[in-house]
């Protein structure tokens, strides 16, 4: 396997995000100029496939009202890696972060989008580790 760097992983994700991989809850707001929109959960899972560590989820708030959840990664070193944080451009804040367990086997929700995004990323990076 050829070693990757974070720029290559970031680029592979960015060119792979699209409306058809966006969360159904967010697809109406997805635009090519904000490709990370609606991709945090499956992006965090792919980063977890690559690096392990913890999955972190927090509540998204804007103007005092919760508007869903946001996912990112905490690596085994303790460093937090959030490759989709840029999607929040309207003053949203993330609160009440907590570590969550990855569901075993196929995801109960977003499995098709995860597989599609994973395959697109694989085309850019080559062989990927099996999901954890």
C-alpha positions in Angstrom: 0.0 0.0 0.0 1.3 3.4 -0.9 1.5 5.9 2.0 -0.9 8.8 2.0 -0.7 12.2 3.5 -3.5 14.2 5.0 -3.7 16.5 1.9 -4.3 13.5 -0.3 -7.0 12.1 2.0 -8.6 15.6 2.2 -8.5 16.0 -1.6 -10.0 12.5 -2.2 -12.9 13.3 0.1 -13.5 16.7 -1.4 -13.7 15.5 -5.0 -15.9 12.6 -3.9 -18.6 14.6 -2.0 -21.7 15.2 -4.0 -25.5 15.5 -3.8 -25.9 11.8 -4.0 -23.6 11.2 -1.0 -25.1 14.0 1.1 -27.4 13.2 4.0 -31.1 13.1 2.8 -31.8 15.5 5.6 -29.4 18.1 4.1 -29.5 17.4 0.4 -31.8 20.4 -0.3 -29.1 22.7 1.0 -26.2 20.9 -0.7 -24.2 23.0 -3.2 -20.9 22.5 -5.1 -19.5 25.6 -3.4 -20.1 24.0 0.0 -19.4 20.3 -0.8 -18.8 19.2 2.9 -22.5 20.1 3.7 -24.3 16.9 4.9 -21.2 14.7 4.8 -19.9 14.7 8.3 -21.2 11.3 9.5 -19.9 9.2 6.6 -16.7 11.2 6.3 -16.0 10.6 10.0 -16.6 6.9 9.4 -14.1 6.8 6.5 -11.5 8.6 8.5 -12.2 6.1 11.3 -11.7 3.3 8.7 -8.3 4.8 8.0 -7.0 5.8 11.4 -9.2 4.2 14.1 -9.6 6.3 17.2 -13.0 7.7 18.4 -16.1 9.0 16.7 -17.3 12.2 18.2 -20.7 13.7 17.8 -22.0 17.1 18.9 -25.2 19.1 18.6 -25.3 21.8 16.0 -26.9 25.1 17.3 -27.8 28.3 15.5 -29.6 31.2 17.2 -30.2 29.1 20.3 -32.0 26.3 18.4 -30.6 22.8 17.7 -30.3 21.9 14.0 -29.1 18.4 14.0 -25.7 16.8 14.8 -22.1 17.0 13.6 -19.6 14.1 13.5 -15.8 14.2 13.6 -12.8 12.1 14.7 -10.6 12.0 17.7 -7.4 10.1 16.8 -5.6 7.8 19.3 -3.1 10.6 20.0 -6.0 12.7 21.3 -5.8 15.1 18.3 -9.3 15.9 16.8 -9.7 15.8 13.1 -12.8 17.4 11.5 -12.7 17.4 7.7 -16.2 18.8 7.3 -16.3 21.7 9.9 -16.1 24.2 7.1 -19.7 23.5 6.1 -21.0 25.7 8.9 -21.0 29.2 7.5 -24.0 30.8 9.2 -22.8 31.1 12.7 -23.6 27.6 13.9 -21.9 26.3 17.0 -21.2 22.8 18.1 -22.1 21.8 21.6 -22.3 18.8 23.9 -19.7 16.8 22.2 -19.5 13.1 23.2 -17.7 10.0 22.0 -20.0 7.4 20.4 -19.5 3.7 19.5 -19.4 2.8 15.8 -22.4 0.6 15.0 -21.3 -2.9 14.1 -21.9 -4.1 10.6 -23.9 -2.2 8.0 -25.1 1.2 9.2 -28.8 1.4 10.1 -28.9 4.7 8.1 -26.8 6.0 5.2 -25.2 2.7 4.3 -25.6 3.2 0.5 -24.1 6.7 0.7 -21.2 5.5 2.9 -20.4 2.7 0.4 -20.6 5.1 -2.5 -18.3 7.7 -0.9 -15.9 5.0 0.3 -15.7 3.7 -3.3 -15.0 7.1 -4.7 -12.3 7.8 -2.1 -10.8 4.4 -2.8 -10.5 5.3 -6.5 -8.3 8.2 -5.5 -6.3 6.6 -2.7 -6.1 2.9 -3.8 -6.8 0.1 -1.3 -8.5 1.1 1.9 -8.5 -0.8 5.2 -11.6 -2.7 5.9 -14.2 -0.8 8.0 -13.6 -1.2 11.7 
